[in-house]
């Protein structure tokens, strides 16, 4: 009998109103992530991004076959030694520290890892890299990577042939759904840039050659039912279990 691979995800802390009287801080995960994992035959285990997880990431990693770093809020500039920027949005330093700890220990243990949007940025920061604090500043005001009128931006991405990223995507060029105003600047230790956009000026994917699968993509494959990225990641996680 086949065993369902379990994909660990650090939840997103936010405030929510529900029912007639409740207005509380909650930990949540957008359904598109768990739905994409379920379509691939996996199941998500969502962890609270608290001090216990930051101090002991094995609390989650002992129980999963793969780690998915989801999208969300800006990473606090202090996480990568940068000053505050006027366009930095609301941050969650507790989630930052939990995901950075998870990333480092997952890599040490050989747990397959996929970072999505913010998750790719977390991967880079966890390995000592930095970020562009506000991408339009670096692109002469170009906002083509940002949502408009409630819809994801769409733009082409060129992927380096023969890479693990290309294996996940299944192509060397793809039109992606995107929303990010930060981007990788200065690769973390051991990472390789494997996809580019905006005439090569924006790194759109990174990976760590050798060992277990470690890939980050700057776009949102969970929003595209035709994307193979999450399905192939879950397959790697299943293989790592066996």
FENURRA-V792757 format. One record per pair of residues at least 24 apart in sequence whose ideal C-beta (glycine too) atoms are under 6 Angstrom apart, sorted by the first residue. I is the first residue (numbers start at 1). J is the second residue. Records with the same first field share a line. If there is no record, write none. Layout:
BEGIN
I=J, J
END
This chain:
BEGIN
4=43
5=42, 65, 234, 237, 238, 241
6=43, 45, 64, 65
7=37, 42, 44, 66, 68
8=45, 60, 64, 67
9=44, 46, 68, 70
10=47, 49, 98, 99
11=46, 49
12=72
13=49, 92
32=222
33=70, 222
36=222, 230
37=234
40=230, 231, 234
42=234
49=94, 95, 98
53=98
54=97, 98, 101
57=101, 102, 105
61=105, 106, 111
65=237, 240, 241
66=112, 237
67=106, 111, 113
68=114
69=99, 115, 119, 122
70=116, 119
71=116, 117, 118
72=118
75=121
79=125
80=125, 130
85=133, 134
87=134
100=126
110=211, 212
112=212, 213, 236, 237, 240
113=214
114=215, 233
115=216
117=180, 218, 220
120=216, 217, 218
123=216
124=184, 188
127=188, 189, 191
128=188, 189
129=186, 187, 188
130=185, 186
131=182, 185
132=182, 183, 185
134=181
135=181, 183
145=178, 180
146=179, 181
147=179
152=177, 179
153=178
155=197
157=195, 197, 204
158=196
159=195
160=194
163=194
164=207, 215
165=194, 195, 205, 207, 215
168=229, 232
170=228
176=219
177=220, 223, 224
178=219
180=218
END
